[in-house]
Amino acid sequence: MNKYNETEKVLLLKAYIESGMSYCSFARSHNIPVSSFSFMLQEYGHPDVSSILELMKKVKLPTTVESLQAQLSKERKEHEAELKSLKKELDKEKLRSLANSTLIDLAEKMFNISIRKKSDAK
């Protein structure tokens, strides 16, 4: 199931109002589950053109296609950078976990004691 952010919801609602289609046919034509689109309509109270324009101002949506594309490109780059840093953190954490596990294995072998909890412990 797709999760739509605030910008996507407002843009979809604007396109719906401008299309003049029923909400079911609009949802199907945009490959959105009808129940999800119905929930969006309930969330925004079946908006009209003026309320959509107010929402666009509130969400600070660009008014031109070029500025919208630039904003989406910027957001995509930010998400890619965040993803890259999260992957790097994950790799560091995996390495740290491996080092800890190796340290425990060596300590158990060297001192001949059991450090890890046994699975059948009561």
C-alpha positions in Angstrom: 0.0 0.0 0.0 1.3 3.4 -1.0 1.6 6.1 1.7 1.1 9.6 0.3 2.8 12.6 1.8 1.0 15.9 2.2 2.2 17.3 -1.1 1.1 14.3 -3.1 -2.4 14.3 -1.4 -2.9 18.0 -2.3 -1.8 17.5 -5.9 -4.0 14.5 -6.3 -7.0 16.4 -4.8 -6.3 19.3 -7.1 -6.2 17.0 -10.1 -9.4 15.3 -9.0 -11.3 18.5 -8.7 -10.0 19.7 -12.1 -10.9 16.4 -13.8 -14.6 16.5 -13.0 -14.6 12.7 -12.7 -16.2 10.7 -9.9 -13.9 9.9 -7.1 -14.0 6.1 -8.0 -13.2 6.6 -11.6 -10.4 9.1 -10.8 -8.9 6.8 -8.2 -8.9 3.9 -10.7 -7.5 6.0 -13.5 -4.6 7.0 -11.2 -4.0 3.5 -9.8 -5.0 4.6 -6.3 -7.0 2.3 -4.1 -10.5 3.7 -4.0 -10.6 3.3 -0.2 -7.4 5.3 0.1 -8.7 8.1 -2.1 -12.0 8.1 -0.2 -10.0 8.5 3.0 -8.1 11.4 1.5 -11.4 13.1 0.6 -12.8 12.5 4.1 -9.5 13.9 5.6 -9.9 17.1 3.7 -13.7 17.3 3.8 -14.4 17.0 0.0 -12.5 20.1 -0.9 -13.4 22.6 -3.6 -11.1 24.6 -5.8 -10.7 27.5 -3.3 -9.9 25.2 -0.4 -7.3 23.3 -2.5 -5.6 26.6 -3.4 -5.5 27.4 0.4 -4.0 24.0 1.0 -1.4 24.6 -1.7 -0.4 27.8 0.0 -0.2 26.1 3.4 1.9 23.3 2.1 3.9 25.8 0.0 3.5 24.0 -3.3 5.1 25.6 -6.3 2.7 27.1 -8.8 4.7 26.2 -12.0 5.6 22.8 -13.3 9.3 23.8 -13.5 9.5 24.9 -9.9 7.6 21.7 -8.8 10.1 19.6 -10.8 13.0 21.5 -9.2 11.5 20.9 -5.7 11.0 17.2 -6.3 14.5 16.9 -7.7 15.9 18.6 -4.6 13.8 16.3 -2.3 15.0 13.3 -4.2 18.6 14.3 -3.8 18.1 14.9 0.0 16.5 11.4 0.3 19.3 9.8 -1.6 21.9 11.5 0.7 20.0 10.4 3.8 19.8 6.9 2.5 23.5 6.9 1.8 24.3 8.1 5.3 22.0 5.5 6.8 23.6 2.7 4.8 27.0 3.9 6.0 25.8 3.9 9.7 24.4 0.4 9.2 27.7 -0.8 7.8 29.5 0.7 10.8 27.0 -0.9 13.2 27.4 -4.3 11.6 31.2 -4.0 11.9 30.8 -3.0 15.6 28.5 -6.0 16.2 31.0 -8.3 14.6 33.9 -6.9 16.6 31.9 -7.4 19.9 30.9 -10.9 18.9 34.6 -11.8 18.1 35.7 -10.2 21.4 33.3 -12.4 23.3 34.3 -15.5 21.4 38.0 -14.8 22.2 37.3 -14.1 25.9 35.3 -17.3 26.2 38.1 -19.3 24.6 41.0 -17.6 26.5 39.4 -17.6 30.0 37.4 -20.8 29.5 34.2 -19.2 30.8 30.8 -18.9 29.4 29.8 -15.3 28.8 26.8 -15.6 26.4 23.5 -16.6 28.0 22.5 -20.2 27.2 19.3 -20.6 25.3 18.0 -23.3 27.7 18.7 -21.2 30.8 15.9 -20.9 33.4 
